[in-house]
């Protein structure tokens, strides 16, 4: 699977979303912006994923974001700094990631519990 189905936009009550071991997944659709009840988003071992969707700032209830072993991920968008409920951020094994967005510093409740890239 190179991308997620567009039908995800209808899951407006979804609270936890895990994507695991999708080695062909390269793109996460902007339809994720409609998952406004989401509070946990975990991406694990999606080795071809190169970026996160640029509409994540609408996930105002997101408290936990974990990105693990996404070796082709090259950047994180500044919109992460707008996730006002984000308290836990873990990222590791993202070997192509060059930097974290400066805007993460705006999140006063954020605990960066683990970074290893």
ZATI-78163 format. One record per residue: chain; residue in three letters; residue number from 1; x, y, z of N, C-alpha, C in turn. Coordinates in pm, whole numbers, plus 50000, padded with zeros to 5 digits. Layout:
BEGIN
+-------+------+------+-------+-------+-------+-------+-------+-------+-------+-------+-------+
| chain | resn | resi |  n_xx |  n_yy |  n_zz | ca_xx | ca_yy | ca_zz |  c_xx |  c_yy |  c_zz |
+-------+------+------+-------+-------+-------+-------+-------+-------+-------+-------+-------+
|     A |  ala |  NUM |     X |     Y |     Z |     X |     Y |     Z |     X |     Y |     Z |
...
+-------+------+------+-------+-------+-------+-------+-------+-------+-------+-------+-------+
***
This chain:
BEGIN
+-------+------+------+-------+-------+-------+-------+-------+-------+-------+-------+-------+
| chain | resn | resi |  n_xx |  n_yy |  n_zz | ca_xx | ca_yy | ca_zz |  c_xx |  c_yy |  c_zz |
+-------+------+------+-------+-------+-------+-------+-------+-------+-------+-------+-------+
|     A |  unk |    1 | 50084 | 49884 | 50000 | 50000 | 50000 | 50000 | 50090 | 50124 | 50000 |
|     A |  unk |    2 | 50081 | 50205 | 49895 | 50163 | 50325 | 49883 | 50101 | 50444 | 49953 |
|     A |  unk |    3 | 49969 | 50442 | 49972 | 49901 | 50551 | 50043 | 49781 | 50493 | 50117 |
|     A |  unk |    4 | 49731 | 50570 | 50212 | 49615 | 50527 | 50289 | 49488 | 50555 | 50211 |
|     A |  unk |    5 | 49382 | 50479 | 50235 | 49256 | 50503 | 50164 | 49196 | 50639 | 50199 |
|     A |  unk |    6 | 49131 | 50702 | 50103 | 49069 | 50832 | 50127 | 48951 | 50825 | 50222 |
|     A |  unk |    7 | 48896 | 50709 | 50245 | 48780 | 50693 | 50334 | 48813 | 50725 | 50480 |
|     A |  unk |    8 | 48939 | 50742 | 50513 | 48976 | 50776 | 50650 | 48913 | 50905 | 50697 |
|     A |  unk |    9 | 48884 | 50994 | 50606 | 48828 | 51123 | 50644 | 48693 | 51110 | 50714 |
|     A |  unk |   10 | 48628 | 50996 | 50698 | 48497 | 50975 | 50760 | 48505 | 50925 | 50904 |
|     A |  unk |   11 | 48624 | 50895 | 50952 | 48642 | 50839 | 51086 | 48660 | 50950 | 51189 |
|     A |  unk |   12 | 48566 | 51040 | 51196 | 48582 | 51160 | 51277 | 48584 | 51132 | 51428 |
|     A |  unk |   13 | 48540 | 51014 | 51471 | 48541 | 50979 | 51613 | 48660 | 50893 | 51652 |
|     A |  unk |   14 | 48748 | 50866 | 51558 | 48865 | 50783 | 51585 | 48955 | 50851 | 51688 |
|     A |  unk |   15 | 48998 | 50775 | 51790 | 49077 | 50832 | 51899 | 49223 | 50789 | 51890 |
|     A |  unk |   16 | 49250 | 50664 | 51851 | 49386 | 50612 | 51841 | 49408 | 50561 | 51698 |
|     A |  unk |   17 | 49519 | 50601 | 51639 | 49551 | 50560 | 51502 | 49696 | 50513 | 51499 |
|     A |  unk |   18 | 49715 | 50385 | 51473 | 49848 | 50326 | 51463 | 49870 | 50277 | 51321 |
|     A |  unk |   19 | 49984 | 50309 | 51266 | 50025 | 50256 | 51135 | 50155 | 50182 | 51161 |
|     A |  unk |   20 | 50154 | 50051 | 51139 | 50271 | 49969 | 51170 | 50313 | 49885 | 51050 |
|     A |  unk |   21 | 50442 | 49880 | 51027 | 50504 | 49790 | 50928 | 50446 | 49805 | 50788 |
|     A |  unk |   22 | 50427 | 49927 | 50744 | 50379 | 49953 | 50608 | 50498 | 50001 | 50526 |
|     A |  unk |   23 | 50579 | 49907 | 50482 | 50704 | 49943 | 50415 | 50683 | 50010 | 50280 |
|     A |  unk |   24 | 50565 | 49998 | 50221 | 50537 | 50063 | 50092 | 50472 | 50200 | 50106 |
|     A |  unk |   25 | 50429 | 50234 | 50225 | 50359 | 50360 | 50247 | 50455 | 50477 | 50230 |
|     A |  unk |   26 | 50427 | 50563 | 50133 | 50513 | 50678 | 50106 | 50447 | 50810 | 50142 |
|     A |  unk |   27 | 50314 | 50813 | 50139 | 50240 | 50938 | 50157 | 50126 | 50918 | 50256 |
|     A |  unk |   28 | 50113 | 51011 | 50348 | 49996 | 51016 | 50435 | 49906 | 51128 | 50384 |
|     A |  unk |   29 | 49785 | 51097 | 50356 | 49691 | 51189 | 50295 | 49653 | 51304 | 50388 |
|     A |  unk |   30 | 49619 | 51417 | 50329 | 49572 | 51531 | 50406 | 49434 | 51507 | 50466 |
|     A |  unk |   31 | 49367 | 51398 | 50428 | 49237 | 51366 | 50486 | 49247 | 51338 | 50635 |
|     A |  unk |   32 | 49367 | 51314 | 50685 | 49385 | 51294 | 50829 | 49339 | 51416 | 50908 |
|     A |  unk |   33 | 49334 | 51531 | 50844 | 49293 | 51653 | 50913 | 49152 | 51643 | 50968 |
|     A |  unk |   34 | 49070 | 51554 | 50914 | 48932 | 51539 | 50959 | 48919 | 51450 | 51083 |
|     A |  unk |   35 | 49027 | 51390 | 51126 | 49024 | 51303 | 51244 | 49037 | 51389 | 51370 |
|     A |  unk |   36 | 48942 | 51477 | 51389 | 48953 | 51580 | 51492 | 48943 | 51527 | 51635 |
|     A |  unk |   37 | 48901 | 51402 | 51655 | 48895 | 51342 | 51789 | 49022 | 51265 | 51823 |
|     A |  unk |   38 | 49113 | 51256 | 51729 | 49233 | 51176 | 51747 | 49318 | 51229 | 51863 |
|     A |  unk |   39 | 49358 | 51140 | 51954 | 49448 | 51185 | 52060 | 49581 | 51111 | 52061 |
|     A |  unk |   40 | 49591 | 50998 | 51990 | 49718 | 50926 | 51979 | 49742 | 50887 | 51834 |
|     A |  unk |   41 | 49859 | 50923 | 51783 | 49896 | 50891 | 51645 | 50035 | 50832 | 51649 |
|     A |  unk |   42 | 50046 | 50705 | 51607 | 50173 | 50635 | 51609 | 50203 | 50580 | 51469 |
|     A |  unk |   43 | 50324 | 50605 | 51423 | 50372 | 50554 | 51295 | 50498 | 50475 | 51324 |
|     A |  unk |   44 | 50497 | 50348 | 51287 | 50608 | 50260 | 51322 | 50654 | 50179 | 51200 |
|     A |  unk |   45 | 50780 | 50190 | 51169 | 50847 | 50114 | 51063 | 50780 | 50127 | 50927 |
|     A |  unk |   46 | 50761 | 50249 | 50886 | 50713 | 50281 | 50751 | 50834 | 50340 | 50677 |
|     A |  unk |   47 | 50917 | 50254 | 50627 | 51050 | 50292 | 50579 | 51049 | 50382 | 50455 |
|     A |  unk |   48 | 50942 | 50390 | 50380 | 50936 | 50477 | 50261 | 50863 | 50608 | 50285 |
|     A |  unk |   49 | 50810 | 50627 | 50402 | 50738 | 50750 | 50433 | 50835 | 50867 | 50433 |
|     A |  unk |   50 | 50806 | 50970 | 50352 | 50899 | 51082 | 50340 | 50853 | 51208 | 50414 |
|     A |  unk |   51 | 50723 | 51220 | 50438 | 50676 | 51338 | 50513 | 50540 | 51310 | 50576 |
|     A |  unk |   52 | 50507 | 51392 | 50673 | 50375 | 51387 | 50736 | 50283 | 51482 | 50660 |
|     A |  unk |   53 | 50153 | 51463 | 50668 | 50062 | 51555 | 50599 | 50072 | 51695 | 50656 |
|     A |  unk |   54 | 50052 | 51794 | 50570 | 50069 | 51932 | 50615 | 49945 | 51992 | 50679 |
|     A |  unk |   55 | 49845 | 51913 | 50705 | 49723 | 51963 | 50769 | 49704 | 51906 | 50909 |
|     A |  unk |   56 | 49810 | 51863 | 50972 | 49799 | 51804 | 51106 | 49756 | 51905 | 51211 |
|     A |  unk |   57 | 49769 | 52033 | 51184 | 49737 | 52133 | 51286 | 49590 | 52134 | 51325 |
|     A |  unk |   58 | 49504 | 52067 | 51249 | 49362 | 52059 | 51285 | 49336 | 51950 | 51390 |
|     A |  unk |   59 | 49438 | 51873 | 51424 | 49423 | 51767 | 51525 | 49443 | 51826 | 51664 |
|     A |  unk |   60 | 49351 | 51909 | 51704 | 49367 | 51988 | 51826 | 49362 | 51906 | 51955 |
|     A |  unk |   61 | 49313 | 51781 | 51948 | 49309 | 51695 | 52067 | 49424 | 51596 | 52072 |
|     A |  unk |   62 | 49514 | 51603 | 51975 | 49627 | 51509 | 51971 | 49720 | 51534 | 52089 |
|     A |  unk |   63 | 49738 | 51431 | 52172 | 49825 | 51444 | 52288 | 49955 | 51366 | 52271 |
|     A |  unk |   64 | 49953 | 51260 | 52189 | 50070 | 51174 | 52174 | 50102 | 51153 | 52027 |
|     A |  unk |   65 | 50226 | 51180 | 51991 | 50275 | 51155 | 51855 | 50404 | 51076 | 51866 |
|     A |  unk |   66 | 50404 | 50957 | 51805 | 50522 | 50872 | 51805 | 50555 | 50835 | 51662 |
|     A |  unk |   67 | 50681 | 50858 | 51625 | 50729 | 50826 | 51491 | 50855 | 50741 | 51510 |
|     A |  unk |   68 | 50847 | 50614 | 51474 | 50955 | 50520 | 51502 | 50999 | 50449 | 51374 |
|     A |  unk |   69 | 51127 | 50447 | 51348 | 51187 | 50372 | 51237 | 51127 | 50406 | 51100 |
|     A |  unk |   70 | 51109 | 50534 | 51074 | 51066 | 50580 | 50941 | 51189 | 50639 | 50875 |
|     A |  unk |   71 | 51272 | 50553 | 50820 | 51407 | 50589 | 50778 | 51414 | 50686 | 50661 |
|     A |  unk |   72 | 51306 | 50703 | 50584 | 51307 | 50797 | 50471 | 51244 | 50932 | 50505 |
|     A |  unk |   73 | 51193 | 50946 | 50626 | 51132 | 51072 | 50666 | 51238 | 51181 | 50669 |
|     A |  unk |   74 | 51220 | 51284 | 50586 | 51323 | 51386 | 50572 | 51295 | 51513 | 50651 |
|     A |  unk |   75 | 51166 | 51538 | 50680 | 51135 | 51662 | 50752 | 51005 | 51649 | 50829 |
|     A |  unk |   76 | 50992 | 51733 | 50929 | 50868 | 51748 | 51003 | 50821 | 51891 | 50981 |
|     A |  unk |   77 | 50696 | 51908 | 50953 | 50643 | 52038 | 50918 | 50626 | 52128 | 51041 |
|     A |  unk |   78 | 50636 | 52257 | 51019 | 50624 | 52354 | 51128 | 50486 | 52349 | 51192 |
|     A |  unk |   79 | 50385 | 52294 | 51121 | 50249 | 52285 | 51175 | 50244 | 52204 | 51305 |
|     A |  unk |   80 | 50344 | 52122 | 51329 | 50347 | 52048 | 51456 | 50346 | 52144 | 51574 |
|     A |  unk |   81 | 50396 | 52262 | 51555 | 50397 | 52363 | 51660 | 50259 | 52418 | 51694 |
|     A |  unk |   82 | 50159 | 52382 | 51613 | 50021 | 52425 | 51638 | 49938 | 52320 | 51710 |
|     A |  unk |   83 | 49997 | 52207 | 51741 | 49925 | 52099 | 51809 | 49922 | 52130 | 51959 |
|     A |  unk |   84 | 49832 | 52216 | 51998 | 49833 | 52275 | 52132 | 49812 | 52175 | 52245 |
|     A |  unk |   85 | 49755 | 52059 | 52217 | 49733 | 51957 | 52320 | 49846 | 51856 | 52329 |
|     A |  unk |   86 | 49943 | 51865 | 52239 | 50050 | 51766 | 52234 | 50134 | 51771 | 52361 |
|     A |  unk |   87 | 50140 | 51657 | 52430 | 50220 | 51648 | 52552 | 50335 | 51549 | 52538 |
|     A |  unk |   88 | 50319 | 51448 | 52452 | 50421 | 51346 | 52437 | 50463 | 51334 | 52292 |
|     A |  unk |   89 | 50594 | 51345 | 52269 | 50650 | 51336 | 52134 | 50771 | 51244 | 52140 |
|     A |  unk |   90 | 50762 | 51131 | 52072 | 50874 | 51037 | 52063 | 50912 | 51022 | 51917 |
|     A |  unk |   91 | 51040 | 51028 | 51888 | 51085 | 51004 | 51752 | 51220 | 50933 | 51759 |
|     A |  unk |   92 | 51230 | 50823 | 51684 | 51357 | 50751 | 51682 | 51370 | 50672 | 51552 |
|     A |  unk |   93 | 51493 | 50648 | 51513 | 51522 | 50568 | 51394 | 51485 | 50634 | 51263 |
|     A |  unk |   94 | 51470 | 50763 | 51261 | 51437 | 50836 | 51139 | 51568 | 50892 | 51084 |
|     A |  unk |   95 | 51642 | 50809 | 51018 | 51781 | 50837 | 50982 | 51798 | 50952 | 50883 |
|     A |  unk |   96 | 51695 | 50983 | 50804 | 51705 | 51091 | 50705 | 51658 | 51225 | 50758 |
|     A |  unk |   97 | 51605 | 51228 | 50878 | 51555 | 51352 | 50937 | 51672 | 51442 | 50976 |
|     A |  unk |   98 | 51670 | 51563 | 50926 | 51780 | 51656 | 50950 | 51760 | 51746 | 51071 |
|     A |  unk |   99 | 51635 | 51782 | 51100 | 51610 | 51873 | 51212 | 51466 | 51862 | 51259 |
|     A |  unk |  100 | 51441 | 51918 | 51375 | 51306 | 51928 | 51427 | 51256 | 52070 | 51405 |
|     A |  unk |  101 | 51126 | 52087 | 51387 | 51075 | 52223 | 51366 | 51096 | 52311 | 51488 |
|     A |  unk |  102 | 51141 | 52429 | 51465 | 51162 | 52528 | 51570 | 51032 | 52552 | 51648 |
|     A |  unk |  103 | 50920 | 52544 | 51578 | 50789 | 52574 | 51637 | 50749 | 52479 | 51749 |
|     A |  unk |  104 | 50814 | 52363 | 51760 | 50786 | 52273 | 51872 | 50811 | 52342 | 52006 |
|     A |  unk |  105 | 50898 | 52440 | 52005 | 50928 | 52516 | 52126 | 50810 | 52598 | 52175 |
|     A |  unk |  106 | 50708 | 52618 | 52091 | 50589 | 52693 | 52130 | 50494 | 52611 | 52216 |
|     A |  unk |  107 | 50514 | 52480 | 52221 | 50422 | 52391 | 52291 | 50465 | 52379 | 52437 |
|     A |  unk |  108 | 50403 | 52458 | 52522 | 50449 | 52468 | 52660 | 50422 | 52342 | 52743 |
|     A |  unk |  109 | 50329 | 52257 | 52700 | 50300 | 52134 | 52774 | 50374 | 52013 | 52718 |
|     A |  unk |  110 | 50453 | 52034 | 52615 | 50518 | 51923 | 52544 | 50632 | 51863 | 52626 |
|     A |  unk |  111 | 50630 | 51730 | 52633 | 50741 | 51655 | 52691 | 50801 | 51575 | 52577 |
|     A |  unk |  112 | 50921 | 51609 | 52538 | 50988 | 51530 | 52436 | 51054 | 51416 | 52510 |
|     A |  unk |  113 | 50987 | 51302 | 52506 | 51032 | 51193 | 52591 | 51143 | 51110 | 52528 |
|     A |  unk |  114 | 51157 | 51116 | 52396 | 51266 | 51039 | 52337 | 51295 | 51088 | 52196 |
|     A |  unk |  115 | 51419 | 51121 | 52170 | 51463 | 51157 | 52036 | 51592 | 51082 | 52010 |
|     A |  unk |  116 | 51594 | 51005 | 51902 | 51714 | 50933 | 51861 | 51703 | 50906 | 51712 |
|     A |  unk |  117 | 51766 | 50990 | 51635 | 51759 | 50973 | 51489 | 51897 | 50962 | 51429 |
+-------+------+------+-------+-------+-------+-------+-------+-------+-------+-------+-------+
***
